[in-house]
């Protein structure tokens, strides 16, 4: 007879972990597209997006990378049931906050998109915060080792 060790995780735990990984891998793909943008591809962007891209400082791209890599590693931590998922999601959230705030403070994004342009950044922030809180609850519940 086989016995189970530790608290039982609900099936939703695994769905959240898998969806977190997929979401962050999509973000990582978007990061790669952004940092590998060449002149030819830049020329295909609408003028407003080109201006925003050219006005984006390198440190904002670094925050983008830290945010998505932290999220990918945090999601892997959830899948592996590791406690280090929590600080990785915290790093991801902090990087996302800095990236989004910087993007709207330092580039013409606000002038270009206005309040309607906040929908995706707010969604990204809500998901990043939610994953950090969720991982913390998983740790508190004894689901992570």
C-alpha positions in Angstrom: 0.0 0.0 0.0 1.3 3.4 -1.0 0.9 6.4 1.3 0.7 10.0 0.4 3.1 12.5 2.0 2.2 16.1 2.6 -1.1 17.9 2.0 -3.2 17.0 -1.0 -3.2 19.7 -3.7 -6.4 20.3 -5.5 -6.5 19.7 -9.2 -6.9 23.5 -9.7 -3.3 23.8 -8.4 -2.0 22.0 -11.4 -4.1 24.0 -13.8 -2.9 27.3 -12.3 0.7 26.1 -12.5 0.4 25.0 -16.2 -1.5 28.1 -17.2 1.1 30.3 -15.4 3.8 28.6 -17.4 2.0 29.0 -20.7 1.2 32.7 -19.9 4.8 33.4 -19.0 6.2 31.5 -22.0 4.0 33.7 -24.2 5.5 36.7 -22.5 9.0 35.4 -23.0 8.3 35.0 -26.7 7.1 38.6 -26.9 10.3 39.7 -25.1 12.4 37.8 -27.6 10.5 39.5 -30.5 11.0 42.9 -28.9 14.8 42.6 -28.2 15.5 41.0 -31.6 13.7 43.6 -33.6 15.7 44.6 -36.6 15.4 47.7 -38.9 13.4 45.8 -41.5 10.8 44.7 -38.9 10.8 48.0 -37.2 9.9 49.7 -40.5 6.7 47.5 -40.7 5.4 48.9 -37.4 2.8 51.7 -37.3 4.5 55.1 -36.7 3.3 55.3 -33.1 4.6 51.9 -32.2 7.9 52.7 -33.9 8.2 55.9 -31.8 7.5 54.0 -28.6 9.9 51.3 -29.5 12.7 53.8 -30.2 12.0 55.8 -27.0 12.2 52.7 -24.8 15.4 52.7 -22.7 17.4 49.5 -22.4 16.6 49.1 -18.7 12.9 48.8 -19.5 13.7 45.9 -21.8 15.8 44.5 -19.0 12.8 44.7 -16.7 10.6 43.0 -19.3 13.1 40.2 -19.5 13.4 39.9 -15.7 9.7 39.9 -15.4 9.0 37.1 -17.8 12.0 35.0 -16.9 11.0 35.3 -13.2 7.5 34.3 -14.1 8.6 31.3 -16.2 10.9 30.2 -13.3 8.1 30.8 -10.7 5.7 28.7 -12.8 8.3 26.0 -13.0 8.7 26.2 -9.2 4.9 25.7 -8.8 5.0 22.7 -11.2 8.0 21.3 -9.2 6.2 22.2 -5.9 9.1 24.3 -4.7 9.0 27.2 -2.2 11.3 29.3 -4.4 8.3 29.9 -6.7 7.2 32.7 -4.2 10.3 34.9 -4.4 10.5 34.4 -8.1 7.0 35.6 -8.6 7.8 38.5 -6.4 10.8 39.5 -8.5 8.6 39.1 -11.6 5.9 41.3 -10.2 8.4 44.0 -9.2 10.0 44.0 -12.6 6.6 44.2 -14.3 5.6 47.2 -12.1 8.9 49.0 -13.0 8.5 48.1 -16.7 4.9 49.3 -17.0 5.4 52.5 -14.9 8.6 53.3 -16.9 6.9 52.6 -20.3 4.1 55.1 -19.5 6.5 57.6 -17.9 9.3 57.6 -20.3 7.8 56.8 -23.7 5.0 58.3 -25.7 2.7 55.3 -24.9 0.2 57.4 -22.9 -0.1 60.0 -25.7 -0.5 57.2 -28.2 -2.9 54.9 -26.5 -4.5 56.9 -23.6 -6.5 55.2 -20.9 -7.6 52.4 -23.3 -3.9 51.4 -23.7 -3.8 50.5 -20.0 -6.0 47.4 -20.4 -3.1 45.0 -21.3 -0.6 46.4 -18.8 -3.2 46.2 -16.0 -4.1 42.6 -17.0 -0.4 41.7 -16.9 0.0 43.4 -13.4 -3.1 41.6 -12.1 -1.9 38.2 -13.3 1.6 38.8 -11.9 0.2 39.9 -8.5 -2.2 37.0 -8.5 0.5 34.4 -9.2 2.6 35.8 -6.4 -0.3 35.7 -3.9 -1.3 32.3 -5.1 2.2 30.9 -4.7 2.3 32.4 -1.2 -0.9 30.7 -0.3 0.4 27.4 -1.7 3.5 27.8 0.5 1.4 28.6 3.6 -0.8 25.6 2.9 2.2 23.3 2.9 1.8 22.5 -0.8 5.4 23.6 -1.6 8.6 22.2 -0.2 
